[in-house]
Each structure stands twice: as C-alpha cells, then as structure tokens.
Amino acid sequence: MTSIATTPHAADLSDWFWFAALLALGGVLYFLCAAFPAEMPFWMPWEFSWPTFLACALGLAWFFRGLRALPKADHPPVWRSIGFVVGVVSVYIVLQTHVDYYAQHMFFVHGWAQFVLRHAGAFLIALGCSAPVLRAGMPAFLKPVVDARVTQRTINTLQHPAIAPVLFVGLLYLWSIPQVHTRAMLDRNLYDVMNWTTVLDGILFWSLIVDPRPTPPARLTPLIRGLLILITELPQMLLGAILTLSRTDYYPVYKICGRVLPFSALSDQHFGGLIVWLPSVMMSLLAMFIVLINLRLNEEKAEHAQTAS
C-alpha cells in the first residue's frame, strides 16, 4: 500500500510548503530591513529587494528540486552544480548584503560588484549548465512560458553571435557614461535596471561561450567563441585603461553620496579602472582555456564513437 508521503499530491504539498517558507523568510527580511535598517549586520540586506531575493531563492529551490526530479544520469557533474550554486550565492551577496551599500558609496567597490554580476557570478552560473535542471524543478505552470516561441525567439536573438558581444560590451559602456552612471546611482529603479541587465546579459553571453556541447547542438563553433572573447576583451581593456590613467574625476556622484572609505576621487576611480581592466582579461583567458578544453573533449568523444561504430 502506497504511503501518503510518497503520493504526487503529498509531494506537491511539500513543494508548496517550501515555497511558502521562502516567502515567509523574505517577509521577515523585508520587515527587519524596513524597521531596523541601522541595526542590521553586514550580511543582511542594505535595501531589501523582493525581485532579487525571489530570483536567487527560487533559482536555488528549483535547482535542487530539479536534481531530485531528474534521474542520476541526467544530473550535471558535481563541480558544475557547485559552480551554479556559488554563482547564484555570489550574485545574492553583491545585491543583498551591505556590499551593496559600499558599492553605492565607492566606485571601486561598485566595480567589483559589477565584475561579479557581469563576469564571475554570471560565468559560474553559465558554467553550471543548469537549464534542464531548473526547468525540471520549476512549477508546471511556468514551463509553457519558458517553452513559448516568443521566449525562445527572444533568447535566440539576444544570443545571436552578432548581437551578443555588442550587448555585452555596450551595456558596460552605457552604464559607464558619467551622466548615465550618475543618474543610475541616484535613482533606485534605474540602479536596479543596471544590475539586472548586467547579470542577465552576463549569463546569456557566457552561456554561449562555455557551452560544453559540440556544434551542433551548440550554437557557436569554437572558432567563433574565441573570436567573441577577443572582440569583447579589447573594449573592456580600453575602458579600464581610460579610467585608470585619466586625471579627470568622471564620477563626482560618489562625492555627493559621500565616500565611506578614505580614498581620494582619483584613487577611487583608478582602482575601479584596474578592476575593469585586469580581472576582465583574466576571465577572458579562463574562458578561452575552457573553450579549448571543450573542443578537445568533444574531439575525443567523436573519435571514440567512430571507433566503437
């Protein structure tokens, strides 16, 4: 006789319980941050954001639910799963702890935050190859939305090899324009738009580059991926060099908001420029290394398959 705990209905109730628990946790965080903002420790949100909390919390919940739903043979390697989890957690730390406060008052901290959103965190999320797992773990009513033609066409357009690098570099330059940057730092809604566009575009771009599958079904050949890495690396180096070597303070908004660390305006800007310059180059080198590894692994698989046949 089948126990109640193993019936589909009981499993659905268990899932809804965990989703309700996440909402309750979000409600507690929202209340504490609104009622006692000055008493919150460093690891608590500086300004609580429901969209950010739900995106990170539900993303992790759907991921582990998907792992439970899929057979072991369909699970990604453990190291990819760890990469996905670390990537989501790093995005949460940047946006929902007091790191966000320092990012609003120091340009070089803002640079580190944007590096995590655009490069490190997005790179790890893409490296996790988690799309099938997330789809398996999300509620059934959302799957038709994800599978809808308009959704897939939008993703395919954003990941077109002629559009993806333009968006990746273009958004970096857009939010670095002094007038736009100043407005974004003073307007909370625009500030959120900046962060969301940065992390989402980063995930889409790096998913193209580190896709471990051969071509096809992967969208791009290894040669095109290498070219995209080079195309996006050079403009980032240029912007970083400009900010690092300039003697002009392009972002006086941090003086208006008040710097919380004893840095001069130019020192703050120069350190921020170095972050745009050097770590992005390292990420490009790492991505190129992964492209070459995937190329070799796919060649070996093809050779083994040919030998076996």
BELBELVEN-V305977 format. One record per residue. SS is DSSP state (H for helix, E for strand, - for the rest). OMEGA is omega in whole degrees, -180 to 180 (NA if undefined). Layout:
ss = (SS;SS)
omega = (OMEGA;OMEGA)
This chain:
ss = (-;-;-;H;H;H;-;H;H;H;H;H;H;H;H;H;H;H;H;H;H;H;H;H;H;H;H;H;H;H;H;H;H;H;H;-;H;H;H;-;-;-;-;-;-;-;-;-;-;H;H;H;H;H;H;H;H;H;H;H;H;H;H;H;H;H;H;H;H;-;-;H;H;H;-;-;-;H;H;H;H;H;H;H;H;H;H;H;H;H;H;H;H;H;H;H;-;-;H;H;H;H;H;-;-;-;H;H;H;H;H;H;H;H;H;H;H;H;H;H;H;H;H;H;H;H;H;-;-;-;H;H;H;H;H;H;H;-;-;H;H;H;H;H;H;H;H;-;H;H;H;H;H;H;H;H;H;H;-;-;-;-;-;H;H;H;H;H;H;H;H;H;H;H;H;H;-;H;H;H;H;H;H;H;H;H;-;H;H;H;H;H;H;H;H;H;H;H;H;H;H;H;H;H;H;H;H;H;H;-;-;-;-;-;-;-;-;-;-;-;-;H;H;H;H;H;H;H;H;H;H;H;H;H;H;H;H;H;H;H;H;H;H;H;H;-;-;-;-;-;-;-;H;H;H;H;H;-;-;-;-;-;-;-;H;H;H;H;H;H;H;H;H;H;H;H;H;H;H;H;H;H;H;H;H;H;H;H;H;H;H;H;H;H;H;H;H;H;H;H;H;H;H;H;H;H;H;H;-)
omega = (-177;180;-179;-175;-176;179;178;-179;179;178;178;179;179;179;180;177;-179;177;177;178;177;177;178;178;176;178;178;179;179;-179;-178;-179;179;-175;-176;-175;-176;-177;-175;177;-173;-174;176;-180;172;172;-175;179;178;180;180;180;-177;180;-179;-177;-180;177;178;180;178;179;-179;175;178;176;179;-176;-176;174;-176;-177;-178;178;171;176;-176;-177;176;178;178;178;179;-179;180;179;179;180;179;176;179;-179;-179;-172;-172;168;-180;170;179;177;180;178;178;-176;177;-176;-177;174;175;178;176;179;180;176;178;-177;-175;-172;-168;-178;179;179;-180;177;178;-179;-180;-180;-168;-175;179;-180;179;180;179;-176;-178;179;-175;-176;179;-176;176;178;179;-177;-176;-177;-178;178;-179;178;178;179;-180;179;-180;-180;176;-176;176;-176;-174;-179;178;178;-176;180;-177;178;176;-179;-180;-177;176;175;-173;-179;179;180;179;180;-179;-179;-180;-179;-175;-180;179;176;177;178;178;-178;-178;179;-180;-175;-179;178;177;179;-180;-178;-177;175;175;-171;-172;176;-174;-175;173;179;-17;10;178;-174;-170;173;177;179;180;178;177;178;179;178;180;-178;-178;-177;-174;178;177;177;-180;180;178;179;179;-178;-177;-173;-177;175;-180;176;-177;-172;179;180;-179;172;178;-179;180;178;-176;177;-174;177;171;-178;-178;177;178;-179;-179;177;176;177;177;179;176;-172;-167;-179;178;176;179;178;178;178;178;179;178;178;-180;177;-180;178;179;178;-179;-180;179;176;179;178;180;179;179;179;179;179;-179;-179;NA)
